[in-house]
Amino acid sequence: MYLQRISLTNFKSYDFGDFKFSHRVNCIVGENGSGKTNLLDAIYFWH
């Protein structure tokens, strides 16, 4: 089983976010302070 999609509403720095993932390799990239770690926190809490 793998995470296919996660939707965030009012989670940390996200007012709203909708993310889709591949069953292959996924990379999360962005500028400092753009919410990369917050997305990983959401995935951790979901698990």
C-alpha positions as YAML, in Angstrom:
chain: A
units: angstrom
residues:
- id: 1
  name: MET
  ca: [0.00, 0.00, 0.00]
- id: 2
  name: TYR
  ca: [1.21, 3.49, -0.76]
- id: 3
  name: LEU
  ca: [-0.10, 7.00, -0.25]
- id: 4
  name: GLN
  ca: [-1.79, 8.09, -3.47]
- id: 5
  name: ARG
  ca: [-3.18, 11.44, -2.41]
- id: 6
  name: ILE
  ca: [-3.44, 13.74, 0.59]
- id: 7
  name: SER
  ca: [-5.56, 16.86, 0.97]
- id: 8
  name: LEU
  ca: [-4.79, 19.40, 3.67]
- id: 9
  name: THR
  ca: [-7.09, 22.07, 5.06]
- id: 10
  name: ASN
  ca: [-5.89, 24.49, 7.75]
- id: 11
  name: PHE
  ca: [-2.85, 22.37, 8.57]
- id: 12
  name: LYS
  ca: [0.13, 24.42, 9.75]
- id: 13
  name: SER
  ca: [1.16, 26.65, 6.80]
- id: 14
  name: TYR
  ca: [-1.47, 25.21, 4.41]
- id: 15
  name: ASP
  ca: [-4.83, 26.89, 4.07]
- id: 16
  name: PHE
  ca: [-5.50, 24.26, 1.44]
- id: 17
  name: GLY
  ca: [-3.27, 21.76, -0.33]
- id: 18
  name: ASP
  ca: [-3.94, 18.79, -2.56]
- id: 19
  name: PHE
  ca: [-1.04, 16.45, -3.36]
- id: 20
  name: LYS
  ca: [-0.93, 13.37, -5.57]
- id: 21
  name: PHE
  ca: [1.86, 10.82, -5.37]
- id: 22
  name: SER
  ca: [3.25, 8.22, -7.75]
- id: 23
  name: HIS
  ca: [3.88, 4.60, -6.82]
- id: 24
  name: ARG
  ca: [7.46, 5.27, -7.93]
- id: 25
  name: VAL
  ca: [9.89, 7.85, -6.57]
- id: 26
  name: ASN
  ca: [8.47, 11.17, -5.32]
- id: 27
  name: CYS
  ca: [10.55, 14.29, -4.66]
- id: 28
  name: ILE
  ca: [9.41, 17.21, -2.56]
- id: 29
  name: VAL
  ca: [11.28, 20.37, -3.51]
- id: 30
  name: GLY
  ca: [10.81, 24.06, -2.84]
- id: 31
  name: GLU
  ca: [12.22, 27.20, -1.32]
- id: 32
  name: ASN
  ca: [12.91, 27.52, 2.40]
- id: 33
  name: GLY
  ca: [9.67, 28.10, 4.27]
- id: 34
  name: SER
  ca: [7.46, 26.79, 1.46]
- id: 35
  name: GLY
  ca: [5.94, 23.95, 3.54]
- id: 36
  name: LYS
  ca: [7.98, 20.85, 2.63]
- id: 37
  name: THR
  ca: [8.40, 19.77, 6.25]
- id: 38
  name: ASN
  ca: [4.75, 20.58, 7.00]
- id: 39
  name: LEU
  ca: [3.72, 18.22, 4.19]
- id: 40
  name: LEU
  ca: [5.93, 15.48, 5.65]
- id: 41
  name: ASP
  ca: [4.41, 16.14, 9.10]
- id: 42
  name: ALA
  ca: [0.92, 15.69, 7.62]
- id: 43
  name: ILE
  ca: [1.96, 12.39, 6.05]
- id: 44
  name: TYR
  ca: [3.43, 11.26, 9.37]
- id: 45
  name: PHE
  ca: [0.23, 12.19, 11.28]
- id: 46
  name: TRP
  ca: [-1.92, 10.47, 8.63]
- id: 47
  name: HIS
  ca: [0.04, 7.25, 9.01]
...
